Every structure is written in structure tokens, then in C-alpha cells.
Amino acid sequence: MKIAIVTGSAGLVGSEAIGFLADKFDKVIGIDNNYREVLFGKNASVSWNMARLKEKFTNYIHYSIDIRDRPSLERLFEEYRSDIHLIIHAAAQPSHDWAAREPFTDFSINATGTLNLLELCRLNCPEAVFIFTSTNKVYGDRPNYLPLVELEERWEVKENHLYFEKGIDEMMSIDQSTHSLFGASKVAADVLCQEYGRYFGLKVGVFRGGCLTGPNHSGTQLHGFLSYLMKCAISGEHYTVFGYNGKQVRDNIHSFDLINMFWHFYQNPKHGEVYNAGGGRHSNCSMKEAVALCENITGKKMNISYSDKNRVGDHIWYISDVSKFKSHYPDWDWSYDVLDILTQIFQQFSTRNSFA
């Protein structure tokens, strides 16, 4: 028996993983208690995606478990033990603003929840591959101290600078910077994963994502900016851009491309290796550029305002250098860029005929 476990299975990354893995494993087990609805409200509920997965994949088994609930996780891991070949940990509290309001909840989900899964993997299925969905926020606001230049539609790092051609690599320091409490809890989880790989010898991969996105995202104001931006573009709902004249730059990686990175790692795993994982120079945009794309796709003028106040620890410019991953796994490449992603999000909202 060959089993894969995916946490956050009804979320963006988790549900993409279920679809990708369903024909490659005997059973795919999803762990998701729809806590996203608790965090962000009814419109962020992933119940629609839970139902879709259960209906579409006959070998999908769903568990509504909170990753902080160690006894329930223990029972699951003890039931399947050595049949577990892959764990993709994509469950998280993902919002900077929410973490500042409830830091204990944020840390217990992001850090303690990750520790629970790592330790249960070590005790029950130490030969399994463990993949952690980390974040570029582990670098804090250090990227903001690069020599940045304000252009007409975006910020850009100074030409000929080390990070200009390909973006930010894994050697950027995570120290002496402002992370937000969300970033700090993800740093804790990120380093724990590295230690379980290096200290205990587990097959662990840490993927520091840029903006993870795609058509199965239940985007909200506090998380999932491309999805929520398109939602507002369609509905006419007001959208506020915070800081940097709307020229802040993000790289955006489609959830399929991210899961494909995971799949390549699974087939040739390392021990505690760290990779930046984003759209790189292939797929990135400023907020102003994203607004223009949404308006072009929907044929509607957006209801946008710009605030001078940026979010604490927010990046002005961030593009991931994925050269390290590509050097380890040269057969991997992107399949989608920003225009592809926004078009798919638009089509998904149209198909669902709902923003829930």
C-alpha cells in the first residue's frame, strides 16, 4: 500500500496536490478542518473544495483534524504507519494581520502544528518524504534594503545588482529584519523542518514560496491577493492597495507548478534542503500591473483606492531565484505565467457562479 498525506487538503496548495497525486498513490489522505473559514469568514470557506475532492477522487480519504490536535494525528499516523510514503504539509495560518491579533493561535498552528507532523513522521514513517510549504516571509523585510528603483508601474532592483537578473536566492539572511509575527512563526517551522532533515536524517524539503496562487484559491482581503483581486474585479467590490504607490512587485507561482516541484523532489529527495519557490522572472507583476490585467480580462474598471500605509514587514520587491532547484531538478520548469493564472481564476469564478 502506498499512501500520501496532504495537510490543508482543501486549500489552494493542498487541493492541487490531491489532484496531482490521486493517480500516483493507492490512497491520498487529506487533513483539513476548514479553519480558513474561522480565520477569514464565510467567503473564505473551503467546504466547496472538500466536496469537490470527495466527489472527484475515489481513493481520497478526508479527515477533519486540526493539526494542533496531536492525539488525533497520532491515531491517524499509527493506523497507516509505514504505508505513508509522502507527506505534503500545506496547512497554515497565512495572514500577517491576523497573526498580530492572535499570536498564540498563529504560532500554535504554524510552528507547533508543524512539529507535531514532523515528530509523528519520525516515529511512524521515517522513510517517508516530508515536504513543507514555507514562505518568502522568512526573509522578513530584508529585501526592502536592496537598492530599489521606482519605475512608472513598478519597483525594480537596481540593474546589474546581484539579484537583478534572476531574483532573490536562498543565501539571503533571515536575521536582523522585521518578519511580522506570521513570518516569525513560519521561520520557526522552517528551521524545525531543516533540523529534522539534517539532525534526524529525514527526507525533508523546505519550499519558500512567493505568492502561491491558482484557480482553486478561496482568496480574501487578508490572504490570496490575485484571487481576491479578481473577485473584486468581477463583483465591483472595493479593493485597497496598501503602500508603495501600488508598485510593489510579487512573483506568482501557479499551484500546479509548485506541486510539480514537490513531485520532482519526492522522486529524488534531500535531507533538510531549502529552495526558493516562486514565479521568478517568468511570472511576476506589480499591484498596478495586476489591476490592469484584471480590468483587461473582465472588461470592467476596478473600484480601487491606494493607502499610503504599508503593512508591517511587507516586501516592496520580491522575485524568487529558483536556480538552485533547477540545478538539482533540471527537468522542472514553469507551465503558467501571471496572465494564465488570472485568466484561470476568472474562469473558475465564472464556473462556480459564486464567490464562496
Beta strands, then each sheet from edge to edge (+ up, - down):
strand 1: 3-7
strand 2: 27-31
strand 3: 60-63
strand 4: 84-89
strand 5: 129-135
strand 6: 148-150
strand 7: 155-157
strand 8: 203-209
strand 9: 211-213
strand 10: 239-242
strand 11: 249-254
strand 12: 273-277
strand 13: 284-286
strand 14: 304-307
strand 15: 317-318
sheet 1: 3+ 2+ 1+ 4+ 5+ 8+ 12+
sheet 2: 6+ 7-
sheet 3: 9+ 11+ 13-
sheet 4: 9+ 11+ 15+
sheet 5: 10+ 14+
end
